[in-house]
C-alpha cells in the first residue's frame, strides 16, 4: 500500500494551516496514497507559548476537518499532533487517526514530554504547559496494524518494542526535531527502531521555517525493516510517497528471526496499561 507523509509549512494562522493540510491530503489521495500522515503541530506554531492559545477540545474544529477529508478521500489519516488538546483543564500533545468512513480510530496523547537542556544550543520544557498521556495507541487497517508515537516518544525503544509485540508492522511518529537534535538523531532513531523490531518506521516533520521561534529539522523519512531509508524529504514543504511492502518485511523476519530468538526466560518488556 502507498503511504504519504505531508511535510507541511506551518504558519500562525490556524485556518490557513487546516486548508492547506486538507488540500495536500486530497493531492496525496489522488496519487494513490491509502495511509496519509500529517506532521506534529500541523495547525499551530510549535512552542509552549502557543499551546494554550491554539488548544481545542476533541472533537473540535480541526478534528472535524480531518474526519471530513478522510471520509471524502476514503483513506486512513494520521492527524499529526493536530492540536494541543484541552481536556479537564489540562493540555495534551495529541494525535488523532481517522478511517475511510470518517470515524476516529485512535487518539494518542504524547507519552514522553520533551524536556531537554543542551547548553548553548537548545532548552525546551513541554511539561511547563502539557500533561503526558498514559497509554499506547494502535489501530488496524486492511493492510497492517499501525502503532503511534509523537516525536520524543521515538527515543524510547521499549515503546516501539511493545508495538512490535502487539503485531504492528508500521510505526508512525509525527515529530518536530530541531536543528540540534535533527541532524544528530532523527534518522538514527528511526533506523534503530526499524531494525530492532523489523518494522517499517515513518516520521513526518513540519517543513523548516527559519523565521519561526522553534525551527523544525524537516526531512520526513520512511525506513524499511532492513534499516534502509527508502524515502526522504528535504527541508521544504513537500509530500513524500513510498510503497510499504509487507512481503519484504516477512522475508526479513524469516532471514533473521530475532523475534523468535529473544530470551524471554532472561528478560522482557511488558505493557502495564
Residue, then its C-alpha position, 0 to 999 in steps of 0.5 A: x500500500x502507498x503511504x504519504x507523509x505531508x511535510x507541511x509549512x506551518x504558519x500562525x494562522x490556524x485556518x490557513x494551516x487546516x486548508x492547506x493540510x486538507x488540500x495536500x491530503x486530497x493531492x496525496x489521495x489522488x496519487x494513490x496514497x491509502x495511509x496519509x500522515x500529517x506532521x506534529x503541530x500541523x495547525x499551530x506554531x510549535x512552542x509552549x507559548x502557543x499551546x494554550x492559545x491554539x488548544x481545542x477540545x476533541x472533537x473540535x474544529x480541526x478534528x472535524x476537518x480531518x474526519x471530513x477529508x478522510x471520509x471524502x478521500x476514503x483513506x486512513x489519516x494520521x492527524x499529526x499532533x493536530x492540536x494541543x488538546x484541552x481536556x479537564x483543564x489540562x493540555x495534551x500533545x495529541x494525535x488523532x487517526x481517522x478511517x475511510x468512513x470518517x470515524x476516529x480510530x485512535x487518539x494518542x496523547x504524547x507519552x514522553x514530554x520533551x524536556x531537554x537542556x543542551x547548553x548553548x544550543x537548545x532548552x525546551x520544557x513541554x511539561x511547563x504547559x502539557x500533561x503526558x498521556x498514559x497509554x499506547x495507541x494502535x489501530x488496524x487497517x486492511x493492510x497492517x496494524x499501525x502503532x503511534x508515537x509523537x516525536x520524543x516518544x521515538x527515543x524510547x525503544x521499549x515503546x516501539x518494542x511493545x508495538x512490535x509485540x502487539x503485531x504492528x508492522x508500521x510505526x508512525x511518529x509525527x515529530x518536530x526535531x530541531x536543528x540540534x537534535x535533527x541532524x544528530x538523531x532523527x534518522x538514527x532513531x528511526x533506523x534503530x527502531x526499524x531494525x530492532x523490531x523489523x518494522x517499517x518506521x515513518x516520521x513526518x516533520x513540519x517543513x523548516x521555517x527559519x523565521x519561526x521561534x522553534x525551527x523544525x529539522x524537516x526531512x520526513x523519512x520512511x525506513x524499511x525493516x532492513x534499516x534502509x531509508x527508502x524515502x526522504x524529504x528535504x527541508x521544504x514543504x513537500x509530500x513524500x510517497x513510498x510503497x510499504x511492502x509487507x512481503x519484504x518485511x516477512x522475508x526479513x523476519x524469516x532471514x533473521x528471526x530475532x523475534x523468535x530468538x529473544x530470551x524471554x526466560x532472561x528478560x522482557x518488556x511488558x505493557x502495564x496499561 
